[in-house]
Amino acid sequence: MFFEQKINTRSRQAMVEFLSGHFRYPTGKSWGSTNYANRAKLYHVGLKREQENRAYDLLDTDYHEELHFLIDDFTSKMDGRYTHRI
């Protein structure tokens, strides 16, 4: 099931209320930091079964290893601000 919530981005109060009430998860760092949960998993995207299976197949190819280097490079350049790995 795909979920999207509209927020009035012209209202500072609406954005503060949304972010302060949004679920957060622990990042596993020793200093107790958290990050916003986005449910960015294939099974939460809303794909049809065939599309989901093909997406999993793509993750199981050699391209995934090549993408891994790009993700690691991005993580490094951004000092880990936008990527979380367990």
CORZIQUI-V115718 format. One record per residue. N is the residue number from 1. RES is the residue in one small letter. PSI is psi in degrees with one decimal (999 if undefined). OMEGA is omega in degrees with one decimal (999 if undefined). Layout:
BEGIN
<<N	RES	PSI	OMEGA> <N	RES	PSI	OMEGA>>
END
This chain:
BEGIN
<<1	m	128.2	179.6> <2	f	136.5	-178.1> <3	f	133.2	175.8> <4	e	136.2	179.0> <5	q	125.8	178.9> <6	k	133.9	178.3> <7	i	138.5	176.2> <8	n	97.1	-176.6> <9	t	-5.8	175.0> <10	r	-10.0	-179.5> <11	s	112.5	178.1> <12	r	-42.3	-179.0> <13	q	-42.5	179.2> <14	a	-41.0	179.8> <15	m	-41.4	178.8> <16	v	-44.6	179.6> <17	e	-42.5	179.5> <18	f	-49.8	-176.5> <19	l	-37.4	-178.7> <20	s	-24.8	178.8> <21	g	-2.6	-177.0> <22	h	138.9	180.0> <23	f	137.9	176.9> <24	r	153.2	178.4> <25	y	152.1	178.3> <26	p	136.9	-177.7> <27	t	-4.8	179.3> <28	g	2.3	178.0> <29	k	148.4	-175.6> <30	s	-19.6	-178.1> <31	w	7.6	172.3> <32	g	24.8	-179.6> <33	s	158.3	178.9> <34	t	168.0	178.4> <35	n	157.7	179.0> <36	y	135.9	177.6> <37	a	133.2	-178.8> <38	n	-6.5	-176.9> <39	r	43.5	-178.8> <40	a	63.7	177.5> <41	k	148.6	-178.5> <42	l	-40.6	-175.9> <43	y	-3.9	176.0> <44	h	-3.1	-174.2> <45	v	-26.1	-179.7> <46	g	23.7	178.2> <47	l	155.3	170.9> <48	k	159.5	-175.8> <49	r	-44.5	-179.4> <50	e	-42.4	178.6> <51	q	-42.4	179.0> <52	e	-43.3	178.7> <53	n	-41.3	179.2> <54	r	-37.0	178.1> <55	a	-42.4	176.3> <56	y	-38.1	177.3> <57	d	-39.8	178.5> <58	l	-40.4	179.2> <59	l	-19.6	-177.4> <60	d	18.4	179.7> <61	t	175.8	177.7> <62	d	-22.9	179.3> <63	y	-30.2	179.8> <64	h	-41.0	178.4> <65	e	-39.2	178.0> <66	e	-39.2	177.5> <67	l	-31.5	-179.9> <68	h	-40.2	178.6> <69	f	-39.1	177.9> <70	l	-41.5	178.9> <71	i	-43.6	178.3> <72	d	-40.3	178.4> <73	d	-45.2	177.7> <74	f	-45.2	179.4> <75	t	-43.3	179.6> <76	s	-46.9	-178.9> <77	k	-30.2	-178.0> <78	m	9.7	-178.2> <79	d	34.3	176.2> <80	g	11.0	-174.5> <81	r	-29.0	-172.3> <82	y	5.5	-177.0> <83	t	136.7	178.8> <84	h	129.5	174.9> <85	r	142.1	177.8> <86	i	999	999>>
END
